[in-house]
Amino acid sequence: MRRSLALVVVLSFAATACGGDDEGIDVTAAAGSGGDFEYTIPAGAGEALDRGEPLEILPARIDATVGQVIEIVNEDDRGHLVGPFFVGVGETLRQQFVSPGEFTGICTVHPSGQLILVVEEP
């Protein structure tokens, strides 16, 4: 429970600190495994970025609906910004979208350097 609360606090901070255009997307920690959107940041991703290799681990835009869940597994040796989320070393982020909105933010694992997340009502 403490970890989930800490994760929500970190995500709230990341959503405001990433320099994104946040129009009120709310997320909540989701229990269980898997998700509607599942992505893995592989080991060595940070080193590939250091070498100038473009990474396209996630799409540049994710269109989701309220109630869907995103899961991002970070197997790399460094944390990464993924739109409104920060995924630390060895962490798995699972978040459920609880309100509609749009967010554009930094994405360190996409060649464009940004991620657009759009959440709509079902």
VENRA-V94035 format. One record per helix or strand of 3 or more residues. SS is the DSSP state (H for helix, E for strand). FROM is the first residue (numbers start at 1). TO is the last residue. If there is no record, write none. Layout:
SS|FROM|TO / SS|FROM|TO
//
This chain:
H|2|17 / E|27|29 / E|37|41 / H|45|50 / E|61|65 / E|69|74 / E|80|82 / E|85|87 / E|92|97 / E|101|107 / E|114|120
//
